[in-house]
Amino acid sequence: MSIAAEKMAEVLALPEQDRAFLAHRLIASLDSSVDADAETQWQEVIDRRSREMAEGRLDARPEEAMVRDIRAKLNARHSAS
């Protein structure tokens, strides 16, 4: 077994939480471009959506209802074609 295969087996034997942490760090290491303004932009979206919810302008439905509606639309498209 090569060193890489041994390390892979060792990593795969780790608990799920540790594997998830390593996966996150590996993916982050591949993205060398950092958007310095991303945090500010996300905060603006969060603030806007919060205002829309408070003002009743946002259709906030449970996830299950949204997924059910999306599946129904997809099934209707599939049936039509």
C-alpha positions in Angstrom: 0.0 0.0 0.0 1.4 3.4 -0.9 1.7 6.2 1.6 -1.1 8.0 -0.1 -3.4 5.0 0.1 -2.4 4.4 3.8 -3.2 8.0 4.6 -6.5 7.8 2.7 -7.5 4.7 4.7 -6.5 6.4 7.9 -8.5 9.5 7.1 -11.6 7.5 6.1 -11.4 5.7 9.4 -11.8 9.0 11.3 -15.1 9.9 12.9 -17.6 11.7 10.7 -17.1 15.1 12.4 -13.3 14.9 11.9 -13.8 13.8 8.2 -16.2 16.8 7.6 -13.6 19.2 9.2 -10.9 17.9 7.0 -13.1 18.0 3.9 -13.9 21.6 4.6 -10.3 22.5 5.1 -9.2 20.7 1.9 -11.9 22.4 -0.2 -11.0 25.8 1.4 -7.4 25.2 0.5 -8.3 24.9 -3.2 -10.1 28.2 -3.3 -7.2 30.7 -3.4 -9.4 33.6 -4.4 -10.9 35.4 -1.4 -13.7 37.9 -1.9 -13.0 40.5 0.8 -16.5 41.9 0.3 -18.4 38.7 0.6 -19.2 39.0 4.3 -20.6 42.5 3.8 -22.7 41.3 0.8 -24.1 38.4 2.8 -25.0 40.6 5.7 -26.8 43.0 3.3 -28.8 40.0 2.0 -29.6 38.8 5.5 -30.7 42.3 6.5 -32.9 42.7 3.4 -34.6 39.3 3.8 -35.2 40.0 7.5 -36.9 43.3 6.7 -39.0 41.6 4.0 -40.1 38.9 6.5 -40.9 41.5 9.1 -42.9 43.5 6.6 -44.8 40.4 5.4 -43.4 40.8 1.9 -41.7 37.4 1.9 -43.5 34.1 1.3 -41.8 32.1 4.1 -43.0 28.5 3.9 -41.7 25.4 5.6 -39.0 23.5 3.6 -41.3 20.5 3.1 -43.9 22.6 1.4 -41.4 24.2 -1.0 -39.9 20.8 -1.8 -43.3 19.3 -2.4 -44.2 22.2 -4.8 -41.0 21.9 -6.7 -41.4 18.2 -7.1 -45.0 18.7 -8.4 -43.8 21.2 -10.9 -41.0 18.9 -12.1 -43.3 16.0 -12.3 -45.8 18.1 -14.4 -43.0 19.1 -16.8 -41.9 15.5 -17.1 -45.4 14.3 -17.8 -45.9 17.0 -20.4 -42.9 16.0 -22.4 
